Amino acid sequence: MELNQPDTLKAIGDHAFYGCSGLVELDLPDTLTAIGDHAFGGCSGLVDLHLPATLTAIGDYVFGGCSGLVELNLPDTLTAIGDHAFYGCSRLVELYLPHTFTAIGGHPFGGCSGLGYCL
């Protein structure tokens, strides 16, 4: 079986890294356009997240429970965020939202108590 090299990776599938609490830093390749449902859900140790400028869609609960995230910059290419995409990212205090959204799921930042309110 041959795996895609990082420079050819277009999408990360559902539940790909679900529950990897030891994952601390994530630097996704510039070829990535989509991240599937629950792909990084429960990665509570994730502190440093770099989303590529090519990303257009984030699925449901993709980063749900990533309670270590403090800052999040969503790329200008992002047009869709799934339901509860960042649910429970309780330490998230800084967020940049681009003006390119065409679809935002229900409560994408629910439980993000550090933001002061829930969307």
BELJO-V176320 format. One record per residue. N is the residue number from 1. RES is the residue in one small letter. SS is DSSP state (helix for helix, strand for strand, loop for the rest). PHI is phi as a letter, one per 20 degrees, with the letter a starting at -180 (NA if undefined). D_LAST is the distance of its C-alpha to the last C-alpha in Angstrom with 1 decimal. Layout:
N&RES&SS&PHI&D_LAST ; N&RES&SS&PHI&D_LAST
This chain:
1&m&loop&NA&42.0 ; 2&e&loop&d&40.7 ; 3&l&loop&e&37.2 ; 4&n&loop&f&35.4 ; 5&q&loop&f&35.9 ; 6&p&helix&g&32.8 ; 7&d&helix&f&33.9 ; 8&t&helix&c&33.7 ; 9&l&loop&f&30.5 ; 10&k&loop&d&28.4 ; 11&a&strand&b&25.9 ; 12&i&strand&d&25.1 ; 13&g&loop&f&25.3 ; 14&d&loop&g&23.5 ; 15&h&loop&l&23.8 ; 16&a&loop&g&26.0 ; 17&f&loop&c&25.3 ; 18&y&loop&g&23.5 ; 19&g&loop&m&24.3 ; 20&c&loop&f&26.1 ; 21&s&loop&f&25.4 ; 22&g&loop&e&28.2 ; 23&l&loop&f&26.4 ; 24&v&loop&d&25.8 ; 25&e&strand&c&25.6 ; 26&l&strand&c&24.6 ; 27&d&strand&c&25.9 ; 28&l&loop&e&25.5 ; 29&p&loop&f&28.2 ; 30&d&loop&f&27.9 ; 31&t&loop&e&28.9 ; 32&l&loop&f&25.8 ; 33&t&loop&d&23.8 ; 34&a&strand&b&21.8 ; 35&i&strand&c&20.6 ; 36&g&loop&f&20.8 ; 37&d&loop&g&18.9 ; 38&h&loop&l&19.0 ; 39&a&loop&g&21.2 ; 40&f&loop&c&20.4 ; 41&g&loop&g&18.7 ; 42&g&loop&m&20.1 ; 43&c&loop&e&21.5 ; 44&s&loop&f&21.0 ; 45&g&loop&e&23.5 ; 46&l&loop&f&21.8 ; 47&v&loop&d&21.6 ; 48&d&strand&d&22.3 ; 49&l&strand&c&20.6 ; 50&h&strand&d&21.9 ; 51&l&loop&e&20.5 ; 52&p&loop&f&23.2 ; 53&a&loop&f&23.2 ; 54&t&loop&e&24.2 ; 55&l&loop&f&21.1 ; 56&t&loop&d&19.8 ; 57&a&strand&b&17.9 ; 58&i&strand&c&16.0 ; 59&g&loop&f&16.2 ; 60&d&loop&f&14.6 ; 61&y&loop&l&14.2 ; 62&v&loop&g&16.0 ; 63&f&loop&d&15.3 ; 64&g&loop&g&14.2 ; 65&g&loop&n&16.0 ; 66&c&loop&e&17.0 ; 67&s&loop&f&17.0 ; 68&g&loop&e&19.3 ; 69&l&loop&f&17.1 ; 70&v&loop&d&16.8 ; 71&e&strand&c&16.3 ; 72&l&strand&b&14.9 ; 73&n&strand&d&16.2 ; 74&l&loop&e&15.2 ; 75&p&loop&f&18.3 ; 76&d&loop&f&19.0 ; 77&t&loop&e&20.3 ; 78&l&loop&f&17.1 ; 79&t&loop&d&16.4 ; 80&a&strand&b&14.6 ; 81&i&strand&c&12.0 ; 82&g&loop&f&12.5 ; 83&d&loop&g&10.8 ; 84&h&loop&l&9.6 ; 85&a&loop&g&11.1 ; 86&f&loop&c&10.5 ; 87&y&loop&g&10.1 ; 88&g&loop&n&12.1 ; 89&c&loop&e&12.7 ; 90&s&loop&f&13.4 ; 91&r&loop&e&15.4 ; 92&l&loop&f&13.1 ; 93&v&loop&c&13.6 ; 94&e&strand&c&14.0 ; 95&l&strand&b&12.0 ; 96&y&strand&d&13.5 ; 97&l&loop&d&11.9 ; 98&p&loop&f&14.8 ; 99&h&loop&e&15.5 ; 100&t&loop&d&16.8 ; 101&f&loop&f&14.1 ; 102&t&loop&d&15.6 ; 103&a&strand&b&13.4 ; 104&i&strand&c&9.9 ; 105&g&loop&f&9.8 ; 106&g&loop&f&8.0 ; 107&h&loop&l&5.3 ; 108&p&loop&f&6.4 ; 109&f&loop&c&5.5 ; 110&g&loop&f&6.2 ; 111&g&loop&m&9.3 ; 112&c&loop&e&9.0 ; 113&s&helix&f&10.8 ; 114&g&helix&f&12.4 ; 115&l&helix&e&9.6 ; 116&g&loop&n&10.1 ; 117&y&loop&a&6.7 ; 118&c&loop&d&3.8 ; 119&l&loop&e&0.0
